[in-house]
Structure formats: structure tokens, C-alpha cells
Amino acid sequence: MNELAEDFRCGYVAIVGRPNVGKSTLLNYILGQKISITAHKPQTTRHRILGVKTTEQAQVVYIDTPGMHLQGKRAMNRYLNRAASASIDDVHVVVFVVEGGRWNEDDQMVLQRLEKVEVPVILAVNKIDKIKQKGELLPLIDTLSSKREFSAVVPISARASQNLDGLQQEIEQLLPTSDLMIFPEDQVTDRSMRFLAAELIREKLIRALGEELPYALTVEIESFKEEKKGRIHICARIWVERAGQKAIVIGKGGDVLKKVGQDARKDMNSLFDSRVHLELWVKVKEGWSDDERALRSLGYDDQ
């Protein structure tokens, strides 16, 4: 892209909402590739992740955020809420994602947090594909629209790719015009390959373990080496809080850990466009998720 369009727009957009409303899925579908992990579990997203979409008309820097929530007093819960709240500051547009047909106290808490926001706020009503009676959609939108003055209210389905173009059009027209891009036009995220590798492993663990202990574990990349002939060697530690959890993660005869490694490696091969050799080790660090110092040492540092 040699010369920017005369009315080229550029800016930051925070995607916020309670846990499990589809914020990460929305970002991945907008970008056309996976940079934010997803699972049918609340609080899957633990970090702010930037996703950059550049077209001839605009460069939009999306900030995917952890879900804001009321419950939970552990250090991890406090970190997640701080990370999400900080993402609202110094952006040009906020996209408030809610689930169509479902509003709870966490949604209300996010709405209250947005009362002090001075930039435009777009309400994205997600998962409309799950609303069986389409006649219910307009009354639902009317009810949600009355909760505050939104710049736009856009019904979408991130997973079914419904009306995502309409949402992006609403976002772009609210961004300022610019003579410069914030990021190079071919950059898609600010996160490193090491970070993305750790997140992919954690996603596979969450999906493999169901309800058992997804929030009692985290992943740390011990080594990440790019070798000859397009091969990457990764060694990762999976941290849990108790010895019993370690046995669950490993599984009978190592079957769970083996499946997690296979699934994560498959995604890494595609994402990194390289052959990946992955080694996984499970270690115990008691109480890490309720220890501010342990959280910082494992990368939960608000930066």
C-alpha cells in the first residue's frame, strides 16, 4: 500500500463485555485468522491482545479483553478486571458485546463502567443465530438500546459471520482520519510467537479438561528455538496448583497430555507456517492464581 486513501481512518477499538459473550471469536473472525484463543468457558481470555486489520480505507487496532465480572476475589480475578478496565482508556471506540436474549449482573456492571467513557460506544448484540423466533430480535434491540445512548446498535453472530461487515463499517466511520498507520500493514498482532504458543496450549487444555480445572492452570514457555529447515522446537511448562491436578492434566497413561500436545502442535504448524516439535511438562506451584507475585512472574503483569 504505497499511498493512503484521502479519508484513510486509523485508531484503537476496545472490545469489552462480560465473560463468554464471544469477544475473542469476534476478533478472530474479523481478522480472518486465529490470534485469540476461544472455548465455551468463562474467563478463557486472560490478557489484552491487539489484533490489527488493515484495508485500503482503514487500519483498525482491536483490543481483545478479559471478560469483566463481579464474582471472584482471587488475585487472578482482580488482574482480569484490571486488564479489561485499563483497555477502555485511550481508545477511539468501544464495542460493548452482549449476548442476545441474555442480560445479567455482569453485563450491568460493564454498562456502569462505561458510564464515564467519553468516546463512542457501539453495542454489538452477539449470537443472534441462537434466537429461534426472529420476531423477538427487534424488541430485544429496543430494550438494550434504552440502557444508554449508543453510537450504534448492531446485531451480529461472530461464529456464523452474520453482519460483521456492518459492524466494521460502523466502527470505521467513528475513527479519526490519519496520514499514517499505527502498525505496518502486514502486522496482525502485537503478541510474540512465544505468547501465541502458550495460549494455544492453554486453549487445548481448557477444551480437554472440561469443567475440572481450567482456571487452576497456566502455561509458561521455557524455550522457543527456531531451527534450520523451518522447524521450531518448543518446550512448555504447564503449572497447576496441586499434585492431584497434575495427575488429571497428564491423564491415564499420559493420554490427556498427549492429545493436548497433538492438537496444539497442529494449530502451531498452521499459525507459524513451520513444523513444530513440542514438549510439555506439568509442574506444581501451589496457590499461584491467588498470589500477585506469582502472577507477575508468569506474565500476568498488567502491561
C-alpha positions in Angstrom: 0.0 0.0 0.0 2.1 2.9 -1.3 -0.2 5.8 -0.7 -3.1 6.1 1.9 -6.6 7.0 0.8 -7.5 10.6 1.2 -10.0 9.8 4.0 -8.0 6.9 5.5 -9.0 6.2 9.1 -6.9 4.7 11.9 -7.4 4.1 15.6 -7.8 1.8 18.6 -11.0 -0.1 19.4 -11.6 -1.9 22.7 -13.9 -5.0 22.6 -15.4 -5.4 26.1 -18.1 -7.4 27.8 -18.7 -10.0 30.4 -17.1 -13.4 30.2 -18.1 -15.8 27.4 -20.1 -13.4 25.2 -17.9 -14.1 22.1 -15.3 -11.3 22.2 -12.4 -13.4 21.1 -14.4 -15.2 18.5 -15.5 -11.9 17.1 -11.9 -10.7 16.8 -10.7 -13.8 15.1 -13.5 -13.7 12.5 -12.8 -10.0 11.8 -9.1 -10.7 11.3 -9.7 -13.9 9.3 -7.2 -15.8 11.4 -6.9 -17.0 15.0 -4.9 -14.9 17.4 -7.1 -15.1 20.4 -8.0 -18.5 22.0 -11.6 -19.5 22.4 -13.5 -22.0 24.5 -17.0 -22.5 25.9 -15.7 -21.5 29.3 -15.8 -18.1 31.0 -12.5 -16.3 31.5 -10.7 -18.1 28.7 -9.1 -14.8 27.7 -6.7 -13.6 30.4 -4.6 -11.0 28.6 -5.2 -7.9 26.4 -4.4 -8.9 22.9 -4.1 -6.5 19.9 -5.4 -7.6 16.6 -4.7 -5.3 13.6 -6.8 -5.2 10.4 -5.6 -3.0 7.6 -7.5 -2.3 4.4 -7.3 0.4 1.7 -9.8 2.5 3.7 -8.6 2.0 7.3 -6.3 0.4 9.9 -8.3 -0.7 12.9 -6.4 -1.9 16.0 -8.7 -4.1 18.0 -8.1 -4.8 21.7 -9.5 -8.1 22.9 -10.0 -8.0 26.7 -10.7 -10.4 29.5 -14.4 -10.6 30.5 -15.4 -8.2 33.3 -17.1 -9.9 36.1 -18.3 -9.4 39.7 -17.7 -12.8 41.2 -14.3 -14.0 42.4 -11.9 -12.3 44.8 -8.7 -14.2 44.0 -5.7 -12.3 42.6 -6.4 -13.7 39.2 -9.9 -12.3 39.2 -8.6 -8.9 40.2 -6.0 -9.0 37.4 -8.6 -9.9 34.8 -10.8 -7.0 35.8 -7.9 -4.5 35.9 -6.7 -5.6 32.4 -10.2 -5.2 30.9 -10.9 -1.9 32.5 -7.5 -0.4 31.5 -8.2 -1.3 27.9 -11.1 1.2 27.8 -8.7 4.1 28.4 -7.1 5.9 25.4 -9.1 4.2 22.7 -11.2 5.9 19.9 -14.2 3.5 20.0 -15.5 0.9 22.4 -17.5 -2.1 21.2 -19.7 -3.5 24.1 -20.5 -7.1 23.2 -23.6 -8.7 24.8 -25.4 -12.0 24.2 -28.7 -11.6 22.5 -31.5 -12.7 24.9 -29.4 -12.8 28.0 -28.5 -9.9 30.3 -27.1 -10.5 33.8 -25.4 -8.6 36.6 -22.0 -8.8 34.9 -23.5 -7.1 31.8 -24.9 -4.4 34.1 -21.5 -3.9 35.8 -19.8 -3.4 32.4 -22.5 -0.9 31.4 -21.9 1.1 34.6 -18.1 1.0 33.9 -18.9 2.6 30.5 -20.8 5.5 32.0 -17.6 7.5 32.3 -16.4 6.7 28.8 -16.4 9.8 26.6 -15.6 8.0 23.2 -18.4 6.4 21.1 -19.7 3.1 22.3 -21.2 0.6 19.9 -23.5 -2.1 21.3 -22.9 -5.5 19.4 -25.7 -7.9 20.1 -24.0 -11.2 19.5 -25.2 -14.8 19.0 -28.4 -13.7 17.2 -28.2 -17.0 15.3 -29.4 -18.7 18.5 -32.6 -16.6 18.7 -35.1 -19.0 17.2 -38.0 -16.6 16.9 -36.7 -13.8 14.7 -39.6 -11.6 15.7 -38.0 -11.4 19.1 -34.9 -9.6 17.8 -36.4 -6.0 17.3 -38.0 -5.9 20.8 -34.7 -7.1 22.2 -32.7 -4.4 20.4 -35.2 -1.8 21.6 -34.8 -2.9 25.2 -31.0 -2.9 25.0 -30.9 0.4 23.2 -32.7 2.0 26.1 -30.0 1.2 28.6 -27.8 4.1 27.4 -27.1 6.3 24.3 -25.1 4.1 22.0 -23.5 5.3 18.8 -25.0 2.3 17.0 -26.7 -1.0 18.0 -25.6 -3.8 15.7 -27.0 -7.4 15.8 -24.3 -9.9 14.8 -23.3 -13.5 15.0 -19.5 -13.8 15.3 -19.4 -17.6 14.8 -21.8 -17.5 11.9 -20.2 -14.4 10.4 -23.5 -12.6 10.3 -23.4 -8.8 9.8 -19.7 -8.5 10.7 -19.2 -6.2 7.7 -21.9 -3.9 9.0 -20.2 -3.8 12.4 -16.9 -2.9 10.9 -18.4 -0.1 8.8 -19.9 1.4 12.0 -16.5 1.2 13.7 -14.5 2.7 10.8 -16.7 5.7 10.4 -16.1 6.7 14.0 -12.3 6.5 13.8 -10.3 9.7 13.1 -8.7 10.3 9.7 -4.9 9.8 9.6 -1.9 10.3 7.4 -0.1 7.5 9.0 -0.6 3.9 10.1 0.0 2.8 13.7 1.4 -0.6 12.6 3.0 -1.9 9.4 0.2 -3.0 7.0 1.2 -6.7 7.2 1.3 -6.9 11.0 -1.7 -8.7 12.6 -0.9 -8.7 16.3 1.5 -7.2 18.8 2.0 -10.6 20.6 5.1 -12.7 20.1 5.1 -16.3 18.8 6.1 -17.5 22.3 2.9 -15.9 23.7 0.7 -17.4 21.0 2.2 -20.8 21.5 1.5 -20.7 25.3 -2.1 -19.6 24.6 -2.7 -22.4 22.1 -1.6 -24.9 24.6 -3.8 -23.4 27.3 -6.8 -23.5 24.9 -6.3 -27.2 24.3 -6.1 -27.8 28.0 -9.3 -26.0 28.7 -11.1 -27.9 26.0 -9.7 -31.3 27.1 -10.4 -30.9 30.8 -14.0 -29.6 30.6 -15.1 -28.3 34.0 -12.4 -29.9 36.0 -9.6 -27.3 36.5 -9.2 -24.8 33.6 -8.7 -21.9 35.9 -6.1 -23.6 38.1 -3.5 -23.9 35.4 -1.4 -21.7 33.2 1.3 -22.2 30.6 4.9 -20.9 30.5 7.2 -21.3 27.5 10.5 -22.4 28.8 12.3 -22.4 25.4 11.4 -21.4 21.9 14.0 -22.1 19.3 13.7 -21.6 15.5 15.9 -24.2 14.0 17.1 -24.9 10.4 14.7 -26.1 7.6 11.7 -24.2 9.0 11.5 -26.2 12.2 10.6 -24.8 15.7 11.4 -26.5 18.9 9.2 -25.5 21.9 9.4 -26.6 25.5 6.5 -25.6 27.7 5.6 -25.9 31.4 2.0 -26.4 32.5 1.6 -25.0 36.0 -1.1 -26.4 38.3 -1.8 -25.7 42.0 -1.9 -29.1 43.5 -0.4 -32.6 42.9 -3.9 -34.1 42.2 -4.4 -31.6 39.4 -1.1 -32.7 37.9 -2.4 -36.2 37.6 -5.6 -35.0 35.9 -3.7 -33.0 33.3 -1.4 -35.9 32.5 -4.3 -38.3 32.3 -4.2 -42.1 32.4 -1.1 -43.3 30.7 -0.4 -39.7 29.6 -3.4 -39.7 27.2 -4.7 -36.2 28.1 -1.3 -34.6 27.8 -0.6 -36.4 24.6 -3.9 -35.3 23.0 -3.3 -31.7 24.1 0.2 -31.7 22.6 -1.1 -33.1 19.3 -3.9 -30.6 19.0 -1.7 -27.6 20.0 1.1 -28.7 17.6 -1.4 -28.9 14.7 -2.5 -25.3 15.3 1.0 -24.1 15.7 2.1 -25.7 12.4 -0.6 -23.7 10.7 -0.2 -20.4 12.6 3.6 -20.3 12.4 3.8 -22.0 8.9 6.5 -24.2 10.3 7.0 -27.8 11.6 6.8 -27.6 15.3 8.3 -30.1 17.8 6.5 -29.6 21.2 7.5 -30.9 24.6 5.1 -30.5 27.5 5.9 -30.8 31.2 3.5 -30.5 34.2 4.7 -28.8 37.3 3.1 -27.8 40.7 3.2 -24.2 42.0 0.8 -24.1 45.0 -1.6 -21.2 45.1 -0.2 -19.4 42.1 -3.5 -18.0 40.9 -4.1 -16.1 44.2 -0.5 -14.8 44.6 0.2 -11.4 43.0 3.9 -12.1 42.8 3.5 -15.5 41.3 1.1 -14.0 38.7 3.6 -11.4 37.7 6.3 -14.0 37.3 4.1 -16.0 35.0 3.3 -13.0 32.7 0.2 -11.5 34.3 1.7 -8.1 34.8 -0.9 -5.6 33.5 1.5 -4.3 30.8 
